[in-house]
Amino acid sequence: MKWPATRISASSPKSFGMYEKAARMMAAGIDLIHLEVGMPSFDTPGHIKDATIAALMAGQVHYGDFRGQVALRRAIVRRLAERNALTVKEDEVVVTNGLTHASYAVFMAALDPGDEVILLAPYYPQHVNKVELAGGKVVLAPLDAADNYRLDAAAIEACITPKTKMIALVNPANPTGRVYTRAELEGLAALAIRHDLLVLSDEVYDQIVYDGHAHISIASLPGMFERTFSLFAFTKAYAMDGWRIGYVAAHERFIPALLKITMNDVAHVNVFIQEGARAALEGPDAPVAAMVEEDKRRRDLVVRRMNQMSGVTCAVPEGTIYAFPDISATGKPAQQVADEILERCHVVTEAGTFYGAAGEGHLRVCFGAEPYERIEAALDRMARYFAGES
Ligand SMILES: Cc1ncc(COP(=O)(O)O)c(C=O)c1O
């Protein structure tokens, strides 16, 4: 029996965190409040659906451009110039099946077996799987919770070896909720340039920032566009997670390798869905602003209530839909706390350790997936748990 025998089958996928435990309880008919998966609670805005239906009815049902439809790529180019200070050409954009597919294509295209990729820890777990699928090796650069997970260039530089090929950045950051400052990004950029490294910049939350924090695309800094893969998706800000559409913007020298992956795994994204994505970019901004405003209201609720719970300290997320409260004062491992909250409160959170050992002592609490009242109910139950009453 030769199976399992391949490089890929030999390493099992990273777990789905609390998802599987929660799914078992739901299958048994238990009503759970979901503060784990980052699935927007809102419906996709109507004008996006209308444009998609119109494209479908107009017969946009055939093969399209492998890079993505020209009209959508033009809209992306305009948007990147206006909002992200990125000047890219139409042919420097590849439309993908969400950010998941974009990062897969980048890791597969950029890495050779044995190449090292630095992930900032706590990290986004999917990136670990993908580096490994590409034959690369993950090297973790832990960021310091006591320093609000600041991008510490010296700590990151200490992880660089002759095999380092790339640094993967998530900005705004999942799970910490940080929106990195220009000075932090400049420090990272200087490092990348000095050591001639590539950067994968996962910006799936670029539009979900609060309190005047400005999202800065690292590729907009001098000398960075030529070494950065900038990844975006319609997933979070437009509540289009089920649509599966995003894109990569990168220097033209990277595009043939990216296309070699995307043309062979999916050919291209559904053409009529690309018309919906174009409507998202070209249509009114008000629906996105309203959703972000409601996310902020929920964030404020979570931060205020969690800080009142005994043994819990919750920093204010600057962006994303996640709080990352410190629960270390309970003296219990984060996974135990998450399990107990699931079993006793029927509330699903994620243990900080799902994002690596650097997340120990923390929970990740998503405030984007349930309506305000359900989050309030979850927090009431969690307050009783931390008070030792359940
Ligand atoms: C940091 C980060 N990157 C990528 C994704 C996946 O995005 P998509 O659904 O567009 O594939 C997520 C989803 O939660 C995320 O948090």
The ligand as a MOL file (V3000), in Angstrom:
LIG
                    3D

  0  0  0     0  0            999 V3000
M  V30 BEGIN CTAB
M  V30 COUNTS 16 16 0 0 0
M  V30 BEGIN ATOM
M  V30 1 C -6.7270 37.2460 6.8460 0
M  V30 2 C -7.6620 36.5240 5.9380 0
M  V30 3 N -7.2700 36.2000 4.7060 0
M  V30 4 C -8.0810 35.5370 3.8670 0
M  V30 5 C -9.3610 35.1780 4.2350 0
M  V30 6 C -10.1990 34.4050 3.2740 0
M  V30 7 O -10.8370 35.3000 2.4000 0
M  V30 8 P -11.7560 34.7670 1.2110 0
M  V30 9 O -13.0590 34.3370 1.8160 0
M  V30 10 O -11.8810 35.9610 0.2860 0
M  V30 11 O -11.0790 33.6380 0.5560 0
M  V30 12 C -9.8250 35.5000 5.5070 0
M  V30 13 C -11.1660 35.0790 5.9530 0
M  V30 14 O -11.5160 35.1250 7.0930 0
M  V30 15 C -8.9480 36.1890 6.3860 0
M  V30 16 O -9.3280 36.4940 7.6270 0
M  V30 END ATOM
M  V30 BEGIN BOND
M  V30 1 1 1 2
M  V30 2 1 2 3
M  V30 3 2 2 15
M  V30 4 2 3 4
M  V30 5 1 4 5
M  V30 6 1 5 6
M  V30 7 2 5 12
M  V30 8 1 6 7
M  V30 9 1 7 8
M  V30 10 2 8 9
M  V30 11 1 8 10
M  V30 12 1 8 11
M  V30 13 1 12 13
M  V30 14 1 12 15
M  V30 15 2 13 14
M  V30 16 1 15 16
M  V30 END BOND
M  V30 END CTAB
M  END
